[in-house]
Amino acid sequence: VYNKYFNSPRSSLIRANSDFSSISGQKISPYDYLIKPAADSIGWDWRLLASQIYQESKFDPNAKSWAGAIGLMQLVPETGKRFGARVLTDPAQSIEAGTAYIKHLEKLWAKTIPDEFERKKFVLASYNVGLGHVVDARDLAKKYGKEPDVWEDHVEYYLLNKSKKKYINDPVVNFGYCRGEEPVKYVREILNRYAQYSQLIASN
């Protein structure tokens, strides 16, 4: 594998000449031209939105999950339709609907999470696992003495533990069981990738 991809002059040349190489280009995906204006419409750095889309579909517009989510932004048909997408495999429709959903979540979380960047973590988690589970985790944080407006080690802690009977049956929990490892990993990996993109790719 090393010889094929890293010790081959031909492979190295292909990578260096690629539009998506940090050596020669400033592109992240074939859909940057759609991602940039969509990110502007919700006040996000386009590299963060690109990182989320990669996490969702690896930029495959035909991606489909076991749960029936489709397209670049992995929307289920009901959510896609609600936010304006009729053909979820169409990259433009998927990104437009996905960002409309993000804007909806941003407005909801803006009421309780004042810090703009911190709020994005709550939005990302809600996009992945559903708003209700994140609200539950925040209510648990508030009840048990953690910071309800802070993600790392506070709200994420209770989302991780929302599969335990103690918390599933807690009176402040309204949405029941949650396999919290998935949304916590989702947020972490998107932000880590965003940090890498920010080092390698220009912001405009």
C-alpha positions as CSV (number, residue, x, y, z in Angstrom):
1,V,0.0,0.0,0.0
2,Y,2.8,2.4,0.9
3,N,4.6,1.7,-2.4
4,K,1.4,2.1,-4.4
5,Y,0.3,5.4,-2.9
6,F,3.4,7.1,-1.4
7,N,6.5,5.7,-3.2
8,S,5.1,5.9,-6.7
9,P,6.2,9.0,-8.7
10,R,3.1,8.7,-10.8
11,S,0.7,8.6,-7.8
12,S,2.5,11.5,-6.3
13,L,2.2,13.5,-9.5
14,I,-1.6,12.8,-9.7
15,R,-2.1,13.9,-6.2
16,A,-0.1,17.1,-6.6
17,N,-1.9,18.0,-9.8
18,S,-5.3,17.3,-8.3
19,D,-7.7,20.3,-7.8
20,F,-8.4,18.9,-4.3
21,S,-4.7,18.7,-3.3
22,S,-3.5,21.2,-0.7
23,I,-0.3,21.4,-2.7
24,S,-1.7,22.8,-5.9
25,G,-5.4,23.7,-5.3
26,Q,-7.7,25.4,-2.9
27,K,-10.6,23.0,-3.3
28,I,-12.1,20.6,-0.8
29,S,-14.7,18.9,-3.0
30,P,-16.4,19.0,-6.4
31,Y,-19.2,20.9,-4.8
32,D,-17.3,23.9,-3.3
33,Y,-19.2,26.2,-5.6
34,L,-22.4,25.1,-4.0
35,I,-21.1,24.9,-0.4
36,K,-19.6,28.4,-0.3
37,P,-22.9,30.4,-0.9
38,A,-24.9,27.9,1.2
39,A,-22.5,28.4,4.1
40,D,-22.7,32.2,3.7
41,S,-26.5,32.0,3.9
42,I,-26.3,30.5,7.4
43,G,-23.2,32.5,8.6
44,W,-20.9,29.5,8.7
45,D,-17.3,29.1,7.5
46,W,-17.7,27.1,4.3
47,R,-14.9,24.8,5.4
48,L,-17.0,23.8,8.4
49,L,-20.0,23.0,6.2
50,A,-17.7,21.0,3.8
51,S,-16.4,19.0,6.8
52,Q,-19.9,18.2,7.8
53,I,-20.9,17.1,4.3
54,Y,-17.8,14.9,4.1
55,Q,-18.8,13.3,7.4
56,E,-22.3,12.7,6.1
57,S,-21.6,11.3,2.7
58,K,-17.9,11.6,1.8
59,F,-19.2,13.9,-1.0
60,D,-21.1,11.1,-2.7
61,P,-24.5,12.5,-3.9
62,N,-25.9,9.0,-4.2
63,A,-25.0,7.9,-0.7
64,K,-27.8,6.2,1.2
65,S,-27.8,5.2,4.9
66,W,-29.4,2.2,6.6
67,A,-31.9,4.6,8.1
68,G,-33.0,5.9,4.6
69,A,-31.1,9.2,4.6
70,I,-30.0,10.1,1.1
71,G,-27.6,12.4,-0.7
72,L,-24.7,14.7,0.2
73,M,-26.3,15.9,3.4
74,Q,-28.0,12.6,4.3
75,L,-31.5,13.9,4.7
76,V,-34.5,11.5,5.1
77,P,-37.2,12.2,2.5
78,E,-39.6,13.8,5.1
79,T,-36.9,16.3,6.2
80,G,-35.8,17.0,2.7
81,K,-39.3,17.7,1.6
82,R,-39.9,20.0,4.6
83,F,-36.9,22.1,3.7
84,G,-37.4,22.2,-0.1
85,A,-35.6,19.2,-1.6
86,R,-37.6,17.0,-4.0
87,V,-34.6,15.0,-5.4
88,L,-32.2,14.3,-2.6
89,T,-29.6,12.9,-4.9
90,D,-29.3,16.3,-6.6
91,P,-26.3,18.0,-5.0
92,A,-27.8,21.5,-5.1
93,Q,-31.1,20.5,-3.6
94,S,-29.4,18.4,-0.9
95,I,-27.1,21.3,0.2
96,E,-29.9,23.9,0.0
97,A,-32.3,21.7,2.1
98,G,-29.5,20.7,4.5
99,T,-28.4,24.2,5.2
100,A,-32.1,25.3,5.6
101,Y,-32.3,22.6,8.3
102,I,-29.1,23.9,9.9
103,K,-30.5,27.4,9.9
104,H,-33.6,26.2,11.6
105,L,-31.5,24.5,14.3
106,E,-29.3,27.6,14.7
107,K,-32.4,29.7,15.4
108,L,-33.7,27.2,18.0
109,W,-30.3,27.0,19.8
110,A,-29.7,30.7,19.6
111,K,-32.3,31.1,22.3
112,T,-30.2,29.2,24.9
113,I,-26.6,28.9,23.7
114,P,-25.1,32.5,23.4
115,D,-21.6,31.6,22.2
116,E,-21.7,31.3,18.5
117,F,-19.0,28.6,18.0
118,E,-20.3,26.6,21.0
119,R,-23.7,26.7,19.5
120,K,-22.5,25.1,16.3
121,K,-21.6,22.0,18.3
122,F,-25.2,21.8,19.6
123,V,-26.4,22.3,16.0
124,L,-24.2,19.6,14.6
125,A,-25.2,17.1,17.3
126,S,-28.9,17.9,16.8
127,Y,-28.5,17.4,13.0
128,N,-27.1,14.0,13.7
129,V,-29.2,12.6,16.5
130,G,-32.2,14.8,16.7
131,L,-32.9,18.0,18.7
132,G,-34.8,16.2,21.5
133,H,-31.9,14.0,22.6
134,V,-29.5,17.0,22.8
135,V,-32.1,19.0,24.8
136,D,-32.4,16.0,27.2
137,A,-28.6,15.9,27.6
138,R,-28.6,19.7,28.3
139,D,-31.3,19.3,30.9
140,L,-29.4,16.5,32.6
141,A,-26.3,18.7,32.6
142,K,-28.3,21.4,34.3
143,K,-29.7,19.1,36.9
144,Y,-26.5,17.4,37.8
145,G,-24.2,20.4,38.1
146,K,-22.5,20.6,34.7
147,E,-22.5,23.6,32.4
148,P,-25.6,23.4,30.1
149,D,-24.2,25.8,27.6
150,V,-20.8,24.0,27.2
151,W,-20.5,21.0,24.9
152,E,-17.1,19.3,25.7
153,D,-17.2,17.3,29.0
154,H,-20.5,18.8,30.0
155,V,-23.5,18.3,27.7
156,E,-21.7,15.7,25.6
157,Y,-21.0,13.7,28.8
158,Y,-24.7,13.2,29.4
159,L,-25.4,12.5,25.8
160,L,-22.8,9.8,26.0
161,N,-24.5,8.4,29.1
162,K,-28.0,8.6,27.8
163,S,-28.0,4.9,27.1
164,K,-27.9,4.1,30.8
165,K,-31.0,3.2,32.7
166,K,-30.3,5.9,35.4
167,Y,-30.6,8.7,32.8
168,I,-33.1,7.1,30.5
169,N,-35.6,7.0,33.4
170,D,-34.6,10.5,34.8
171,P,-37.7,12.8,35.1
172,V,-36.1,15.5,32.9
173,V,-35.6,13.1,30.0
174,N,-38.3,13.1,27.4
175,F,-36.8,11.3,24.5
176,G,-35.6,8.1,26.0
177,Y,-32.7,6.0,24.9
178,C,-29.9,7.4,22.8
179,R,-26.7,5.8,21.5
180,G,-24.7,8.9,22.4
181,E,-21.3,7.7,21.1
182,E,-22.4,8.4,17.5
183,P,-23.3,12.1,17.8
184,V,-20.4,12.8,20.1
185,K,-18.0,11.2,17.6
186,Y,-19.8,13.0,14.8
187,V,-19.2,16.5,16.3
188,R,-15.6,15.7,17.3
189,E,-14.6,14.4,13.8
190,I,-16.2,17.3,12.0
191,L,-14.5,19.9,14.1
192,N,-11.1,18.1,13.8
193,R,-11.4,17.9,10.1
194,Y,-12.5,21.6,10.0
195,A,-9.3,22.5,11.9
196,Q,-7.3,20.6,9.3
197,Y,-9.1,22.3,6.4
198,S,-8.6,25.7,8.1
199,Q,-4.8,25.1,8.1
200,L,-4.7,24.0,4.4
201,I,-7.5,25.8,2.6
202,A,-8.2,29.5,2.3
203,S,-11.4,30.8,3.9
204,N,-12.7,32.4,0.6
